[in-house]
Structure formats: structure tokens, C-alpha cells
Amino acid sequence: MRVEISDEARRLVALFEDEADVTVRDCVVDEDHDQIVYLVKRGEMADAIGPGGQTVEAVEERLGRDVKLVEDAETAENFVANALAPAAVYNVTVSENDDTVAYVEVAQEDRGAAIGREGRNIDAARQLAKRHFEIDGIELT
């Protein structure tokens, strides 16, 4: 599936790639939650975060917005689990009936982390999962 990004998102991708020296696969400008969500190439997450989170902090300072990083994955199940990090995800099942829905088993104590403040984490996960795996929804179980 080919994902198209806006000119603003392209600029933000270039900024992050220059700062972190990683490959960004997608960028979502989340106006509702005042954050930028970067989809980072699988295996490059540690470099994207930087020592002690320095890279992310530097980008957040430059942008004046929160930054969320998601590591890319080959399967829809792993992708959804990565998108809900740092929540501990036990299992993801993708059901394809009328809609394609990912049912995510999360530890009770991690439900808040999966959802995020004002729903920011689960909203970002839903948007990315739709763009990259045509998943219509994500439900926590």
C-alpha cells in the first residue's frame, strides 16, 4: 500500500531524519493532540530515540510539539502492538468480517498507557494501522 504524505509531513520527516540519522517511513501530523507521529524503520528505534531520549527531546524542542515514535513491523499484529507501546500487549488478533478490526489484549494496568492522555496513543495507532494495513479499528480487550 502506498501512503501519501503532505508537504508539511515531508518537511517534518526530513527534519527528524537529519536529527536522528534514521529512516522515517511515515509521518502523521496529529492536530487534535498537538503531536507528530513518526513511523521509524524496523530496527532503528534505538537510534531514533537517542541516548537517554536526547534525539526525541531535541526534535520536540525544535517543533514545540510532542513527538511519538512507532517502530514499523512486517505483520499487522506486530505493527499494532508497536503502535500501542509502551503498553504491554499480550496478543493481537486481526478479524476480517465486514470491517477489519484488530483486537488487542493489554494488561489491565497498561490500558491507560495504550489509550494515552485524551486518547492520543490509540488514535495514532488507529490512524497508522489504517494507512499501512487497512485496519478499520482497534479494540482493547
C-alpha positions as CSV (number, residue, x, y, z in Angstrom):
1,M,0.0,0.0,0.0
2,R,1.3,3.4,-0.9
3,V,1.0,6.1,1.7
4,E,0.9,9.7,0.6
5,I,2.0,12.4,3.0
6,S,1.6,16.2,2.9
7,D,4.3,18.7,2.2
8,E,4.4,19.6,5.9
9,A,4.9,16.0,6.8
10,R,7.7,15.7,4.2
11,R,9.4,18.6,5.9
12,L,9.0,17.0,9.3
13,V,10.4,13.7,8.0
14,A,13.5,15.5,6.7
15,L,14.0,17.3,10.0
16,F,13.8,14.1,12.0
17,E,15.9,12.0,9.6
18,D,18.6,14.7,9.8
19,E,18.5,14.9,13.6
20,A,18.4,11.1,14.2
21,D,20.1,9.6,11.1
22,V,17.3,7.1,10.7
23,T,14.7,6.2,8.0
24,V,11.2,7.5,8.6
25,R,8.5,5.5,6.8
26,D,5.6,7.8,7.6
27,C,4.7,10.9,9.5
28,V,1.3,11.9,10.8
29,V,0.6,15.5,11.9
30,D,-1.9,15.0,14.7
31,E,-3.5,18.4,15.2
32,D,-6.1,17.1,17.7
33,H,-3.5,16.0,20.2
34,D,-0.8,18.5,19.2
35,Q,1.8,15.8,18.3
36,I,3.8,14.5,15.5
37,V,3.9,10.7,15.0
38,Y,6.8,9.2,13.2
39,L,6.9,5.7,11.8
40,V,10.5,4.6,12.1
41,K,12.1,1.8,10.0
42,R,12.2,-1.5,11.8
43,G,15.5,-1.9,13.8
44,E,16.2,1.8,14.0
45,M,14.1,2.7,17.1
46,A,17.1,3.0,19.5
47,D,18.8,5.5,17.2
48,A,15.6,7.4,16.7
49,I,15.1,7.8,20.5
50,G,18.8,8.6,21.1
51,P,20.8,8.1,24.3
52,G,18.5,8.9,27.2
53,G,15.9,10.1,24.8
54,Q,18.0,13.1,23.7
55,T,17.1,12.9,20.0
56,V,13.4,12.9,20.6
57,E,13.7,15.7,23.2
58,A,15.8,17.8,20.7
59,V,13.1,17.4,18.0
60,E,10.3,18.2,20.4
61,E,12.1,21.3,21.4
62,R,12.6,22.4,17.8
63,L,9.0,21.7,16.9
64,G,7.4,22.9,20.2
65,R,5.2,19.7,20.0
66,D,5.2,16.2,21.4
67,V,6.7,13.5,19.3
68,K,5.5,9.9,19.3
69,L,7.7,7.2,17.7
70,V,6.3,3.9,16.3
71,E,8.6,1.1,15.0
72,D,7.5,-0.4,11.7
73,A,6.7,-4.1,11.5
74,E,6.1,-6.7,8.8
75,T,2.8,-8.0,10.1
76,A,-0.4,-6.1,11.1
77,E,-0.3,-7.8,14.5
78,N,3.2,-6.7,15.4
79,F,2.5,-3.2,13.9
80,V,-0.5,-2.7,16.1
81,A,1.5,-3.9,19.2
82,N,4.3,-1.5,18.4
83,A,1.9,1.4,17.8
84,L,0.5,0.9,21.3
85,A,3.9,0.9,23.0
86,P,4.8,1.4,25.8
87,A,1.8,-0.6,26.9
88,A,2.4,-4.4,27.4
89,V,0.5,-6.1,24.6
90,Y,-0.1,-9.8,25.1
91,N,-1.8,-10.6,21.9
92,V,-3.3,-9.0,18.8
93,T,-5.9,-10.8,16.6
94,V,-7.0,-9.3,13.3
95,S,-10.5,-10.2,12.4
96,E,-11.7,-9.6,8.8
97,N,-15.5,-9.6,8.6
98,D,-17.4,-6.6,7.3
99,D,-14.6,-4.4,8.8
100,T,-11.0,-5.3,9.6
101,V,-10.6,-4.9,13.3
102,A,-7.5,-5.6,15.5
103,Y,-8.5,-6.9,18.9
104,V,-5.7,-6.2,21.4
105,E,-5.1,-7.9,24.7
106,V,-3.5,-5.5,27.0
107,A,-2.6,-5.9,30.7
108,Q,-5.2,-4.1,32.8
109,E,-2.6,-1.9,34.4
110,D,-1.4,-0.8,30.9
111,R,-4.8,0.1,29.5
112,G,-4.1,3.8,30.3
113,A,-0.8,3.7,28.5
114,A,-2.4,2.1,25.5
115,I,-5.1,4.7,25.3
116,G,-2.9,7.7,26.2
117,R,-3.8,11.1,27.5
118,E,-7.1,12.1,25.8
119,G,-6.8,9.0,23.6
120,R,-3.7,10.2,21.8
121,N,-1.9,6.8,21.7
122,I,-4.8,4.7,20.5
123,D,-5.9,7.4,18.0
124,A,-2.3,7.4,16.5
125,A,-2.3,3.6,16.4
126,R,-5.7,3.5,14.6
127,Q,-4.6,6.1,12.0
128,L,-1.3,4.3,11.2
129,A,-2.9,0.9,11.2
130,K,-5.5,2.1,8.7
131,R,-2.8,3.7,6.5
132,H,-0.4,0.8,6.4
133,F,-2.6,-2.4,6.9
134,E,-6.1,-1.2,6.0
135,I,-7.3,-1.9,9.6
136,D,-10.6,-0.2,10.2
137,G,-10.4,-0.2,14.0
138,I,-8.5,-1.2,17.1
139,E,-10.3,-2.5,20.2
140,L,-8.7,-3.2,23.6
141,T,-9.8,-6.4,25.3
